[in-house]
Amino acid sequence: MAVGEGSVCNFLSKYILFVVNIIIWILGSILLAVGIIAELQKEDYGDVSSSILASPAIICITIGSILFLLGVLGSVGALVELYYVLIIYILFLGVILLAEIGIATFIFIRQDETEDIAREQLKELIIEYRNDPDLQNLIDTLQSDILECCGIDGPNDWQLNPYFNCTSPSLQACSVPFSCCLPEENSPIINTQCGDGLLLPEISGNHDQLIHTVGCYEKFEDLIQDLLPVLAGVMIGIIALEVISILLAIGLIVDIRREKKEAKKISIVKPIRNNENHRQTDLRRRLKHSSVIPETPSNSWYKN
């Protein structure tokens, strides 16, 4: 009965782990494909920023590669029951889990320092706005559709961009991107020049009538506060899934080791039994062809 229960548990662990990692592999493949396609379709827009956040395509490739590798290790290791592949999978997933916990702890404990790091990264995104079309589309979508904001702490942050800075020889000097502009009612056409010259000192008093005046960082914090229960639930669910996957992989490794030990015992006992059977068969054959009648209780009186 115990063997049957162990076999059922082994079967469930194996295929639950396989299905979960197949899903991870599919998600990783999609992200990786999207990132590679986006990167290949780019033109040469100049030097790429040293900040990874300045390239959404690179972010997709990085996350997709991690998920792809994790899914392959988990699914193949579980389905084929490869001992060392499962060990690598556990170590890899354990590192990811520790990194997630470490980042979450750092953000919670060092909130002020985290905000400074985030603002520096966002400044880098503003500087690189014209150098990466994917980044430009992402910022425009955030400013116009999702957060309805402008700049990090306000429209003047766009002075950091070499094209929008008031000292720039560009035609867009003292301007902001069109995504900062307030939407025009009943107008399906987007005016891409609506932000031209809006950073000029004489127009600064009318910003609230023309563009979004609240920075994206403040809007993002408000969004995080609104979605905090959902985000916390998602994060707890991800961590729980990772812990369960590690436990299932450990259980599968224990089953594989037990089966190997049992197979080794059988391989040792079987030759001994085969040799014993061979000796008994050989003895019967010799007795059968021998002229000597073996002494038995029935014929012992004849000898006397």
C-alpha positions as CSV (number, residue, x, y, z in Angstrom):
1,M,0.0,0.0,0.0
2,A,2.8,2.4,0.8
3,V,4.5,1.7,-2.5
4,G,1.2,2.5,-4.3
5,E,0.8,5.8,-2.5
6,G,4.5,6.7,-3.2
7,S,3.9,6.0,-6.9
8,V,0.8,8.2,-7.0
9,C,2.7,11.1,-5.2
10,N,5.6,10.7,-7.6
11,F,3.3,10.8,-10.6
12,L,1.5,13.9,-9.3
13,S,4.7,15.7,-8.4
14,K,6.2,14.9,-11.8
15,Y,3.3,16.1,-13.9
16,I,2.3,19.1,-11.8
17,L,5.9,20.3,-12.0
18,F,6.0,19.6,-15.8
19,V,2.7,21.6,-16.5
20,V,3.8,24.6,-14.3
21,N,7.2,24.8,-16.1
22,I,5.6,24.4,-19.5
23,I,3.5,27.5,-18.8
24,I,6.7,29.3,-17.6
25,W,8.5,28.2,-20.8
26,I,5.7,29.5,-23.0
27,L,5.6,32.9,-21.2
28,G,9.4,33.1,-21.5
29,S,9.3,32.2,-25.2
30,I,6.7,34.9,-25.9
31,L,8.7,37.6,-24.0
32,L,11.9,36.5,-25.6
33,A,10.4,36.6,-29.1
34,V,8.8,40.0,-28.6
35,G,12.1,41.4,-27.2
36,I,14.2,40.0,-30.1
37,I,11.8,41.2,-32.8
38,A,11.6,44.7,-31.2
39,E,15.4,44.8,-31.0
40,L,15.9,43.7,-34.6
41,Q,13.4,46.2,-35.9
42,K,15.2,49.1,-34.4
43,E,17.2,51.5,-36.5
44,D,20.5,53.1,-35.4
45,Y,19.3,55.9,-33.1
46,G,22.7,56.6,-31.6
47,D,24.4,55.4,-28.4
48,V,22.3,53.2,-26.2
49,S,22.1,54.2,-22.5
50,S,24.0,52.3,-19.9
51,S,20.7,51.9,-18.0
52,I,18.8,48.7,-18.9
53,L,15.5,50.5,-18.1
54,A,16.1,52.7,-21.1
55,S,15.4,49.8,-23.4
56,P,12.2,47.9,-23.0
57,A,13.3,45.4,-25.7
58,I,16.4,44.4,-23.6
59,I,14.2,44.1,-20.5
60,C,11.9,41.7,-22.4
61,I,14.9,39.7,-23.6
62,T,16.4,39.4,-20.2
63,I,13.2,38.4,-18.4
64,G,12.2,36.1,-21.3
65,S,15.6,34.4,-21.3
66,I,15.4,33.7,-17.5
67,L,11.8,32.3,-17.8
68,F,12.7,30.3,-20.9
69,L,15.7,28.6,-19.2
70,L,13.8,28.0,-16.0
71,G,10.9,26.4,-17.9
72,V,13.2,24.1,-19.9
73,L,15.1,22.9,-16.8
74,G,11.9,22.3,-14.9
75,S,9.8,20.6,-17.6
76,V,12.6,18.4,-19.0
77,G,14.0,17.5,-15.6
78,A,10.5,16.6,-14.3
79,L,9.3,14.6,-17.4
80,V,12.5,12.7,-18.0
81,E,13.4,12.5,-14.3
82,L,16.9,13.8,-14.7
83,Y,18.6,14.0,-11.3
84,Y,21.2,16.7,-12.0
85,V,18.9,18.8,-14.1
86,L,16.5,19.0,-11.3
87,I,19.2,20.0,-8.9
88,I,20.3,22.8,-11.2
89,Y,16.6,23.8,-11.5
90,I,16.3,24.0,-7.7
91,L,19.4,26.1,-7.4
92,F,18.4,28.4,-10.2
93,L,14.9,28.9,-8.8
94,G,16.3,29.3,-5.3
95,V,18.6,32.2,-6.4
96,I,15.6,33.9,-8.1
97,L,13.5,33.5,-5.0
98,L,16.2,34.9,-2.7
99,A,16.7,37.8,-5.2
100,E,13.0,38.7,-5.1
101,I,12.9,38.5,-1.3
102,G,16.1,40.6,-1.1
103,I,14.8,43.3,-3.5
104,A,11.4,43.5,-1.7
105,T,13.1,43.8,1.7
106,F,15.5,46.5,0.4
107,I,12.6,48.5,-1.0
108,F,10.7,48.2,2.2
109,I,13.6,49.0,4.6
110,R,15.4,51.6,2.4
111,Q,12.4,53.5,0.9
112,D,14.2,56.9,0.7
113,E,17.2,55.4,-1.0
114,T,15.0,53.4,-3.3
115,E,13.2,56.6,-4.4
116,D,16.5,58.2,-5.2
117,I,17.6,55.3,-7.3
118,A,14.2,55.3,-9.1
119,R,14.3,59.0,-9.8
120,E,17.9,58.7,-11.2
121,Q,16.7,55.9,-13.5
122,L,13.7,57.9,-14.6
123,K,16.0,60.8,-15.5
124,E,18.0,58.5,-17.7
125,L,14.8,57.5,-19.5
126,I,14.0,61.2,-20.2
127,I,17.5,61.8,-21.5
128,E,17.2,58.8,-23.8
129,Y,13.7,59.6,-25.0
130,R,14.6,60.3,-28.6
131,N,17.3,57.6,-28.9
132,D,15.0,54.6,-28.6
133,P,11.6,54.3,-30.4
134,D,10.4,51.6,-28.0
135,L,11.2,53.7,-25.0
136,Q,9.6,56.8,-26.7
137,N,6.4,54.8,-27.3
138,L,6.4,53.5,-23.7
139,I,6.8,57.0,-22.2
140,D,4.2,58.5,-24.4
141,T,1.7,55.8,-23.5
142,L,2.4,56.2,-19.8
143,Q,2.1,60.0,-19.9
144,S,-1.0,60.3,-22.1
145,D,-3.1,57.1,-21.5
146,I,-2.1,55.4,-18.3
147,L,-0.8,57.9,-15.7
148,E,-1.8,61.2,-17.4
149,C,1.3,63.0,-16.2
150,C,4.3,64.9,-17.5
151,G,7.9,64.5,-16.5
152,I,9.2,62.9,-13.3
153,D,8.0,65.6,-10.9
154,G,6.6,68.0,-13.4
155,P,6.9,69.3,-17.0
156,N,10.2,71.1,-16.3
157,D,12.0,67.8,-16.0
158,W,12.0,67.6,-19.8
159,Q,14.7,70.3,-19.7
160,L,17.0,67.2,-19.0
161,N,16.5,66.1,-22.6
162,P,19.0,67.6,-25.1
163,Y,16.2,68.1,-27.7
164,F,13.7,69.8,-25.4
165,N,16.2,71.9,-23.3
166,C,15.7,75.6,-23.8
167,T,19.4,76.0,-24.7
168,S,19.1,73.4,-27.5
169,P,19.4,74.5,-31.2
170,S,16.6,72.0,-31.9
171,L,13.2,73.1,-33.3
172,Q,11.7,71.6,-30.1
173,A,13.7,73.7,-27.7
174,C,11.7,74.7,-24.6
175,S,9.1,72.1,-25.4
176,V,7.6,68.9,-24.0
177,P,6.4,65.7,-25.8
178,F,2.9,65.7,-27.2
179,S,2.0,63.1,-24.7
180,C,2.1,65.7,-22.0
181,C,-0.7,67.7,-23.6
182,L,-4.3,67.6,-22.3
183,P,-6.5,65.6,-24.8
184,E,-8.6,67.7,-27.1
185,E,-12.3,67.0,-26.8
186,N,-14.0,65.4,-29.8
187,S,-10.8,65.3,-31.8
188,P,-9.6,61.9,-33.1
189,I,-6.4,63.5,-34.5
190,I,-3.4,63.8,-32.3
191,N,-1.5,67.1,-32.5
192,T,2.1,66.1,-32.2
193,Q,3.2,69.7,-32.0
194,C,1.0,70.7,-29.1
195,G,3.9,70.7,-26.6
196,D,6.1,73.1,-28.7
197,G,7.4,76.1,-26.7
198,L,5.4,75.3,-23.5
199,L,8.5,75.5,-21.3
200,L,9.0,79.2,-22.2
201,P,8.8,81.4,-19.1
202,E,5.9,83.5,-20.5
203,I,3.7,80.4,-20.9
204,S,4.5,78.6,-17.6
205,G,1.5,80.2,-15.9
206,N,-0.9,78.5,-18.4
207,H,0.4,75.0,-18.0
208,D,-2.6,73.7,-16.2
209,Q,-4.8,74.6,-19.2
210,L,-2.5,73.0,-21.8
211,I,-0.6,70.1,-20.3
212,H,-0.5,67.7,-17.4
213,T,1.2,69.4,-14.5
214,V,1.5,66.5,-12.1
215,G,4.7,64.4,-12.4
216,C,4.6,60.7,-13.3
217,Y,6.4,59.7,-10.1
218,E,3.6,61.0,-8.0
219,K,0.9,59.5,-10.2
220,F,2.8,56.2,-10.2
221,E,2.9,56.2,-6.4
222,D,-0.9,56.8,-6.3
223,L,-1.4,53.9,-8.7
224,I,0.8,51.6,-6.6
225,Q,-1.2,52.5,-3.5
226,D,-4.5,51.8,-5.3
227,L,-3.2,48.4,-6.6
228,L,-1.3,47.5,-3.5
229,P,-3.6,44.7,-2.3
230,V,-3.6,43.2,-5.8
231,L,0.2,43.5,-6.2
232,A,0.8,42.0,-2.8
233,G,-1.5,39.1,-3.7
234,V,0.3,38.5,-7.0
235,M,3.7,38.7,-5.3
236,I,2.7,36.3,-2.6
237,G,1.2,33.9,-5.2
238,I,4.5,34.0,-7.2
239,I,6.6,33.3,-4.2
240,A,4.2,30.5,-3.1
241,L,4.4,29.0,-6.6
242,E,8.2,29.1,-6.5
243,V,8.3,27.5,-3.1
244,I,5.9,24.7,-4.1
245,S,7.9,24.1,-7.3
246,I,11.1,23.7,-5.2
247,L,9.4,21.3,-2.8
248,L,8.0,19.3,-5.7
249,A,11.4,19.1,-7.3
250,I,13.0,18.0,-4.0
251,G,10.3,15.3,-3.6
252,L,11.0,14.1,-7.1
253,I,14.7,14.0,-6.5
254,V,14.1,11.9,-3.3
255,D,12.0,9.5,-5.3
256,I,14.6,9.2,-8.1
257,R,17.3,8.4,-5.5
258,R,15.1,5.8,-3.8
259,E,14.4,4.1,-7.1
260,K,18.1,4.1,-8.0
261,K,18.9,2.4,-4.7
262,E,16.2,-0.2,-5.2
263,A,17.4,-0.9,-8.7
264,K,20.9,-1.2,-7.4
265,K,19.8,-3.8,-4.8
266,I,17.9,-5.8,-7.4
267,S,20.9,-5.7,-9.7
268,I,23.1,-7.2,-6.9
269,V,20.6,-9.8,-5.8
270,K,19.6,-11.0,-9.2
271,P,23.1,-12.3,-10.3
272,I,23.3,-14.2,-7.0
273,R,19.9,-15.9,-7.6
274,N,20.9,-16.6,-11.2
275,N,24.1,-18.3,-10.0
276,E,22.2,-20.4,-7.4
277,N,19.7,-21.5,-10.0
278,H,22.5,-22.3,-12.4
279,R,24.2,-24.5,-9.8
280,Q,21.0,-26.3,-8.9
281,T,20.3,-27.0,-12.5
282,D,23.8,-28.2,-13.1
283,L,23.5,-30.5,-10.1
284,R,20.3,-32.0,-11.4
285,R,21.8,-32.6,-14.8
286,R,24.8,-34.4,-13.3
287,L,22.6,-36.5,-11.1
288,K,20.4,-37.5,-14.0
289,H,23.3,-38.7,-16.1
290,S,25.2,-40.3,-13.2
291,S,25.2,-44.1,-12.7
292,V,25.5,-43.8,-9.0
293,I,22.2,-44.1,-7.2
294,P,22.0,-41.5,-4.5
295,E,21.5,-42.8,-1.0
296,T,18.0,-42.4,0.2
297,P,16.1,-43.7,3.2
298,S,14.3,-46.2,0.9
299,N,17.4,-48.0,-0.4
300,S,19.7,-47.7,2.5
301,W,18.9,-51.3,3.7
302,Y,20.2,-52.7,0.4
303,K,23.7,-51.3,1.1
304,N,23.8,-53.0,4.5
